[in-house]
Amino acid sequence: MVESPTKRIQPQGSNSGASGAKSLTLYNSMTRSKEEFAPREKGVVKIFTCGPSIYRRPHIGNYRTFMYEDVLVKYFEYLGYTVKRTINFTDVEDKTISEALDHHTTIQKITQEVERHFFREAALLQLKLPYDIPRASTSVETAAHIIRTLIDKGFAYWHEGQVFFQPLKKKDFGKLFRLDMSRWPKKTVRFKHDTYNGNRWNLGDFVLWHSEPNSVGASWDTEIGKGRPSWNIEDPAMIVKTLGEQVDLNCGGIDNIYRHHDYNIAIMESYSGKPYANFYLHGEHLIVNSRKMSKSLGNILYPDDVLKEGFKPYHLRFFLYYTHFKKKLNYTVDRFRKQADYVDHLRALAKSLLKSGKADQVAEPKVLEIVAGIEAEFRLRVNDNLSIGAGVDSVVSALESIETLRNGKPLSAAAADALGVALRRIDTVLGIIFA
């Protein structure tokens, strides 16, 4: 069972202004239900968001995951929370080593090039990144310490130069996926590679540590000997190093429900003896023309591929979050163009209304009422499981209503100023109105 939240706060602006306003609810993958959010510590939210494995450049499907996480962080800040967030770089794993060997280069050259792309594209899309981003390669000592603790507690063991975790030692293993443990093999089966392709379960012990030598320098001297951490232990190491043993939310893509996040939960909770996270959020896939992106189909799209047609970065930012993150998003050129036009409509409305303020103009009472309630209406919709698209629609609807009511006349300076304040606050989350 996931630990039930016991504290609740009313952050600034979270429940004011609109009839029927409510606190933020989020769909928790652990409980399969929407729950009212509350952090462990009053006013502070700890979030772990799975970052890129930087052996290969992220595509727009990866950025869709990073985008809903970005909006979540910014919305918490908009509500008045202090957010402590970790996004990580996985820079050492089987795939990184294979990539370096295939290209006759070092893992550092592979990962530095991908990092360069990521930072540039994150800036284009206005993704807010933590100042300090941990890397697997800089968290090896923490990984080794966790492994030593797991061995001492009887959850892990050495076998032929590798350390394996025993899921059967963790009584609620697989609770996120709701894995049927009756399928578990009677004899010991070990999975020695970092990752395995496909959405399937590896029914057996999974690797935590590799002691075998490699030719690309991915080996460290640690308290458990010379070697490198497996992919399965790297997230827990970076979490413990930056956020501690518990977080409020653990976020990622839908693929992580298979193996990865249950592995993280098992390691974190076996190591600390405490419940790891209260909420688990998982975003759905982005597909292209109704097909999954893949190298074999030649349909992988990067941000540059979308923007080169004359679109602006804020068009892509909007496209990536307008469809609810729990729904599959189908990229087509026509759909993207229509949503870009919608953003431009919103921006044009805001520009027209905000430049029209005059000190001597009498404000229409209904206009003032809409302006006064625009943020509350926005929160009312977004508070329903981070429905940011519905929040945008409420803003557009409000601006269209004001445009109709003013009937070609300028707003009063007071109304225009109040509207500008509200829209700028909202745009700290959206990043599209004044971009």
Summary of the structure (lengths in Angstrom):
residues: 435
radius of gyration: 24.0
end to end distance: 43.1
largest distance: 83.8
contacts: 1391
relative contact order: 0.14
helix: 44%
strand: 17%
